[in-house]
Amino acid sequence: GEDVEQSLFLSVREGDSSVINCTYTDSSSTYLYWYKQEPGAGLQLLTYIFSNMDMKQDQRLTVLLNKKDKHLSLRIADTQTGDSAIYFCAEGSGAGSYQLTFGKGTKLSVIP
Amino acid sequence: NAGVTQTPKFQVLKTGQSMTLQCAQDMNHEYMSWYRQDPGMGLRLIHYSVGAGITDQGEVPNGYNVSRSTTEDFPLRLLSAAPSQTSVYFCASSYSPGTVEYQQYFGPGTRLTVT
């Protein structure tokens, strides 16, 4: 079955860049997502990338996709304390499949 | 739009009690789903529905029932609560895949403790 793997913890200093990595196994994945969960809250979509793209940039966020290695990364530039949260990688197979498979989440801690 | 709403926010149950977690969305989404989130386990899909009258099991359906009589509502029933069902429950909804707007919108969660 599908599997999505992420490291569980990442700690960075305020102002540095954060890079959160994710690997997935389903080669038919069409959409890949990054969700953010702040303490005590639900998940919010941060950004997504289609599988026919290599990179997507959205203000401080850069998503890189290596389809050959099934590797997805999220880079947050100039990380702020407000970026402290759990970040989930998720993959979906697109048309015909409503379900997303989520990784276990990476807890990002930003040190002031 | 209120988005995806869930009630209650918190609930404590005794083993063997039953209850219903409510979920509603006002975005006319076809797809709705329930997840549970446990420490170190990520999100696991319990049940999902692709439209009114249609439901199906996810990864961890045992001990839970769902129904979808309207597009807006997707309640989750715990039939006989067990301590293993202590978790945070999230409801999510989305349009059909393949549309530009396809993403899952999550509710704020229900924190359930079973003693």
Interface residues (C-beta under 8 A of the other chain):
Chain A: L8 T30 Y31 Y33 Y35 G40 A41 G42 L43 Q44 L45 Y48 F88 G92 S93 G94 A95 G96 S97 Y98 Q99 L100 F102 G103 K104 G105
Chain B: V4 Y31 S33 G40 M41 G42 L43 L45 Y48 V50 G58 F90 A92 S94 S96 P97 G98 Y102 Q103 Q104 Y105 F106 G107 P108 G109
